[in-house]
Every structure is written in C-alpha cells, then in structure tokens.
Amino acid sequence: MTQKFALLHADGTVQGFLSDDVHDEIPADAVPISDAIWAEWIEHTATRRWADGQLEAFELPPVEIPPPATITKADIMARIDALVALAQSLPDDTDNLGPAQS
C-alpha cells in the first residue's frame, strides 16, 4: 500500500507532498498522512495546517485592498505640460531620437 507524506513549514502549513511509490527518499521530518487527509489538504491547501498530530482548518486573515488611485483631468494635463517642457528643454540635435550614431 502506498504511503503519503506531508512536508511542513514551521507554522504547520504544507510545503509539499511525497509518496513512497514515487519518491525513493522520504525526509525524516515528513509526516505520514492518510489518503483522506491528503485529499482534503489538496482541496483546501490554503486553509489547512498540521497541528497536534491532525489536520485543522484555519481562517486566512482578511486582505485589505486599498482604494484605486484617482487621477483627474488636471493631473493628466499637469503631467503633459511637464513632459512638453522637458521636451522643449532638450538641445536641437536631439530631434532625432533614433539609435546612436557611431
């Protein structure tokens, strides 16, 4: 019968899975798990961890999404004006911005 193993991070979340029918060497710190635990862990990888010898569910902390930045027409026009001023400050020999000539 095939034995599955879990490699764990320090917090008990899974780092990876091994199976003795595929992997010749199983690290000593790998945790033997049943097919049922493996299947549940695969299905809920982000919300399961190994604690006190069993698989436990845990809640992920909520993700705080910042509101999108707002750009006004005045912001865009100010950026355009700044770029135009920069372009006008360039010397005349930079009119052709193609590849450098050697």
HUWOPE-V57621 format. One record per pair of residues at least 6 apart in sequence whose ideal C-beta (glycine too) atoms are under 6 Angstrom apart, sorted by the first residue. I is the first residue (numbers start at 1). J is the second residue. If there is no record, write none. Layout:
# HUWOPE-V57621
i = <I I>
j = <J J>
This chain:
# HUWOPE-V57621
i = <2 2 3 3 4 4 4 5 5 5 5 6 6 6 6 7 7 7 8 8 9 12 12 12 13 18 18 37 41 47 48 49>
j = <19 21 20 32 19 33 38 18 26 30 32 14 17 31 33 15 16 30 15 50 15 49 50 51 49 26 30 55 48 57 55 58>
